[in-house]
Amino acid sequence: MILQQIDTNILELEKKSEIELKEIYDKIDRICMINSSRILSAFIENKVSYSDFADINGYGNYDPGRDKLEKIFAKVLGMEDALVRPQIMSGTNALFLTFSSLLKHGDTFISLTGTPYDSLQEMIGLVGNSTQSLKANGVKYEQIDLIDNNFDTKKIVERLKRKDVKLVEIQRSRGYSSRKSLTLSKIEALIKEIRKVNNDVIIMVDNCYGELVEEREVGDVGADICVGSLMKNLGGGIASTGGYVAGKENLIHMVAERLTAPGIGKELGANFNQNNAFFKGLFMAPNAVKGALKTAIFSSYMLEKLGFDNVSPRFDEERTDIIQTVELKTKENLVKFTQGIQESSPIDSFVHVLPAPMPGYPFDEVMAAGSFTQGSTIELSADAPVIPPYTLYMQGGLSFEYGKLGIMLALSKITK
């Protein structure tokens, strides 16, 4: 049994954590209740029926289940409309679909959170030589860096006063960087300042890893459009593929026409028998996010108590996504910890994790990803470049119990 493989000192510290973290866990439970109420109300309001799970093939004409699902996603995210499709393969795919729908030759877009993560850099055209990048197709790119984990509001406002920018993009989560994730209150404050000087610029949010972590969503704080993956929070660990774009109705119409064809828009798109999984995944998402958040908080607490001070967020910090980082100090710790996560996974637990090259990354990587859905980051996973300071990025945990077992086994590996 996994419990028998866990160091007794780790088990004792786990017992103490239940007492010290109770108030924080209670807050997470409350947020889960609020978001569950929001989702259940949307299901009831839209009269979801068993018949909405029907497999629609071919062109995908007349799928009332798909239409209801998209209304529910829009409602949950505080938006007017949504596009939720298995044809959207990932968060990166959702981002490129949206950028290429809304930005045309000669338009300017600005990243308000500094340099984007690796896959977006090639998408924009900052690296590589793709003929399909935004820059290759005449879109102008600028960025405004964060200052001490906050927006450079003054610089942003001054730039947008010129009213020659089509779209600004905010990456809510830290992704794989050292900066902190941006709370909805910070995003809301920035949007209010932008709207004082510019009502026309499209405000887009990369919402990956952040859905259902707070009591509100990005649509509630004034964003025009947002994107995400169903293999993260809103898939609830049940959706096996898919992504979404949610926002103002006119913007979603443009994105839908890019996905299908002008004049067709949202009217076509077979569901590949995914409706049931998409509905059920969204229904279970608040609980999955709760499990992931508690797992992250528990990880942070345990690591801090064991002397690993460079954890982010700290266990008692405000959170706006499910990502947890820790500097593990040595290559040995990094590899052993990642091996412990893999060995406690329900899938591929027998795989022995070792540093190895990975396409698109300049350094050897270690990765633990024993998930039911390939690449699912709402399930417990961890990865890192094998370079000092040996920072590991963790996320997910479909239930707190499973997440806790994985973390304790991993900790046992580095404390022996």
N, C-alpha and C positions, 0 to 999 in steps of 0.2 A: 504493500500500500504506500501511496505517496506520503501520507502523514508519518509513516515509520522511517522515511528517508530524510526527514527534516530535523535539523539540529535542535536539541532540547532548549538551548538558549534562545533560538529563534522563536520556538513555540511559546516560551515564557514572555518574550517581548511582544508577541502577537496578543497575548491576553491583556497586557498593560495597554496596548494600543486601543482595544475596544472601549476602555474606560476613558482614556485621554481624548479620543477622537469622536466620542459619542455626539457631542454638540454639532460638530462639522458634518457627521453622517446624517444627523437629523435634518440639517438644512438641505442636504442633497435629496433626502426623502421628500421634503416639502416641494422642492422644485419638480421632482418627478411627478408628484400628485397634480401640480398645476398644469404641467405639460400633458399628462394623461387626460385630464379634464378637457383640455383644448382639443386633443385628437379625438376623444370619444364623442365630444359634442359635434365635431365636423362629420364624423361617420353618421351620426343620427340625423343631423341636418340634411345630409345628402342622400339619406335613405338607401344605404348600401344593402344590396341583396345578394343572395347566393348566386343568382343568375349573372351577377357582375363579374364572376370568376371564369366565365365561359372562354374557351380557347377560340380566338378569332385569328384565322390564318389568311393567306393570300395578301391582298392589298390592305386588309384591316379596316374595311369600311364599316361604319355603324357599330362602334364599340362603346356602349353606354358605360361599361365598367371603367374603361380607360378615361372617359370624360369625367366620371365622378372622382376617380383617383386624382386627376389633375386639379379639380376644384378643391379637394381636401388638402392637397399639398399647398396650394395657394393660400388657403385659409390658415393653415398651421404656420406658414412662414410670413404671414401678415402682408401678402401680396394680392394683386388683382387676378393673376392667371399663372398657370404653370405648364411646363412640358416635362412629363415624366415617362421615359421610354427605355426599353431594353436596347434600343439602337444607340443610345448614349452610353459608351462603354466604360467611362471613367470620369473622374473629376477633371483631369487634363483635357479629355475629349469635350466635356461640357464647357470648359473655359474657351477652347479654340473655336468651338461652334458659336459661342456667344460673341467673342471678339470679331470673328470673321463675318458675322451677321450684321453687327452694328457699326463696324469701322470700314470705311471705303478709302480709295485712293485720295490722298491729300488730307485726310483726317489726322488729328493728333490725339493720342491718349497718354495719360500720365499714371505711373504707379506711385501711389501716395505712401507706400510702405517700403521704399527703397528697392534694392535689387531683388527681382523675383527668384524663385527657386529654379533649379537646373532645367526642368522640362519646359518651363515658360520662357527661359532665355532663348532656346532654340525656336520656340513658337513665335516669339517676337522678332527674332533675327539678330539677337545680340551675339550669338555664336552660331556656328554651322553655316551651311550654304544652301538651305532648302529654298526651292523656288516657291514654296507655299507659305513661307513666313509672312508675318504682317509687314515687315520692312520691305521684303521683296515685292510686295503688292502695293507699295506706296504709302503705307501708314507710318506716320511720324511718332516716335516714342521719346518720352522724357520720364525722369523719375525724380522724386523728392524724398530724400532720406529721412528716416526717423531720428529724433533727438532724444536720447535717454529713454527709449521705449515709448515715446510719445510722438504724435504727429507734429510736424513743423507747420503749425496752423497759420502763422503769419506769412510764411513763404507760399503756402498753398493758396491762401486767399488772394494774395497779391498777384500770383500767376493767373488765377481764374478770373480776375477782374478784366482781363483782356478779351475774354469771351471768344477765344479761338480754339478751345479744346472741346472735342466731341465727347470724350469719356474719361473718367478717372476710376482707377481700380484700387481696392483695399483688400489686402490679404489678411484676413482676420487672425488666422493661426500663425504661430511661429514657423510651422512646417519643420524643416531641418536646418534651423539657424539658431543662433544663441540669443536672439532678441526675444522679448516676452510677447505673448499673444495680446491682442487688443480687445478690451472689453466692449460690450455694447454701449456702455455709458460714454466711453471715449469716442466711439464711432458716431454716436448720436450728437455729441457736442461739436464734432467736426462738421457733420452734415448741416447743422444749424448755421454754422459760420459760412459754409459754402453757399447756402441758399440766400444769405443776405446780399451776396454780390453776383450770383449766377444761378438763374432758375433753369437754364437750358442744358447744362452739362449732365450727362448720364452718370450716375453714381452706382458703380458695380462692386459687389462684394464677393470675394472667393470665400464661401461659407464652409469649406471642408473642415471637418473635425469639430465644428462649433455648434451644430444644431442641437437644440434641447438641453444645452448646458446651463443656460440662464432662463429666467422666467419669460423673457421676450425674445423675439427673433429680429433679424435685420430689417425686414419690412416694417416692423413696428417702430423702428427708429429712423425711418426716412430713406432707406436705400431704394433705388429704382429697380434693381435686378440683382439676383444672386444665383450662384451655381453650387452644385455639390454632387457627390457620388453616393449611390445606394449601397456601396460596399463599405461605407463608413456609417455615421450615426443613424441616418433616417432609414436605412435598410434593416435595422434592428437585428443584424446577424442572420436574417432569413432570406432576404433578397440575394440572389446569386449573381446578379449583374445589374447594370442600369445606372442612370444618372438623371439629374433634374436641372432645369432652369426655371426660376420663378421670378415674376416681376410685373411691371405694368403691362396691361393688355396689348398695347401697340408694340411694345418691345418683344413680347413673347410671340406675337404674330410674325415679326421679322425673323426671329430665331427659328420658328417652325418652318417658314418658307425656305430657310437655308438647309434645314434638316431633310425636308422632302423635296418640294419644288414650288416656285411661285404659282399661286392660284390653288395650291393643294393644302399647304400649311399643316394644321393639326388634324385634318380629316382622314389621313391615311397613316398606317403603321401597325402591322400585326403585333399582337402582344406576346407571341411565342409561349402562350400558356403561363405567363408570368404574373397575371393580375392578382391571383390569390397570394403569391409570395410578396408582391409589392404592398398590397393592403395589409397583410398580416405583419410584414416587417415594420411598416409605419406604426401599426397598432402596438407592437412590442418595443418600439424604439425608445420610449422614455425609460423603460426598465433596463434595456441594454446600456443606454448612456449612463444611467445611475450606477450600474455595475462597473463600467469603465472608469467613471469618476472616483468611486470608492477605491477601486484597485490602484489608481494613480495616487490618491491621497495616502493610502496604506503604504505604497512603495516609498513615497517621499519620507514619510514618518520613520519607517524602519531603517532606511538608508542613513537618514540624519542621525538616528540614535546609534547606529553602528559606525559613525565617524566619517561618513561621506557627506561633507558639508555642502558641496557644490551641486545641490539639486534645485531644479526649477520646473514648476513653481514649488515653493516650500509647502509643507503639508497644510499650513494654516493661511496660505495666500488665496485671494480671490481667483477663480478659474473661469475661463471662457472657452476652453476646448479640452479635449481628452488627452493631450500629449504631455508626457512627463520626461524630463531629461535628468541625467546624473553623470557626473564625471567620476569614473571608476578608478582613476589614478594610474593603473598599470594595464598593459596588454593582457596579462594573465587573468586579471579580474574581469576584464571586458569579455574575453572569450568564455571563461567559466560561467559567468552570469548568463550570457546568451545561451550557452549549452543547457543551463538549468531551465530556462524558459522553454526551449525546444523539447526537452525531455519530459516536461509536464504538460505538453500539448496533447490533445485528443487524437490529432492526426500527425503521422510521421514523427512520433516520439522517439523512434529508433534512429533517426538521422543525427549524425554526429557533426555538429556545427564547427567549422574551421574558417579562418580568414581566407578569402578568395577574391579574385578580380570579378567585377560586375560591370556589364556594359553601361556606359554613360557616367561612370564614376572614376575619378582620377586615382583613387586609392583602393587597396583591398578592403573588403567589407565583411562584417559578420552579420548574419540575419537569422532570427528565429521566427518562423511563420508556420506553425502547425495548425492551419485553419481549415474549416469545412469548405470555405470559398477561397479560391486562390487570390491572394492579394487583399483579403478583407482586413481592414484595420480597425474594425469595431471588435474583432476577436483579438485576444492577447497576442501581441507581436512586439518584436524589438529588433533594432538594427543600428549599426554604427560604422563609420569609417575607422579603420584600425590605425589611428594616428593620435598622438598626444593632443589634448588631455584625456583621450579615450572616453569621449562623451557618447553615452547610449541614449537612443530615443525609443521610448516605449509608448504604446497606446493600446486601448481596448481592454476587453474582459467581459464576456457575455453575461457572466454573473459574478458577483463579488466573491462567492465561495471558490469558484474555479480560478479567478484572478489571484486571489490570496494564496491558494495552493501553489500556483506557478511562481509567484514572487518569493514565497518562503523557500521553495526548493532551490531557486536561483541564489538566494542569499546564503543558503547552507553551503553551496559550492564555493563561495568566496570567503567564508569565515572558518573553514576547516583548517 
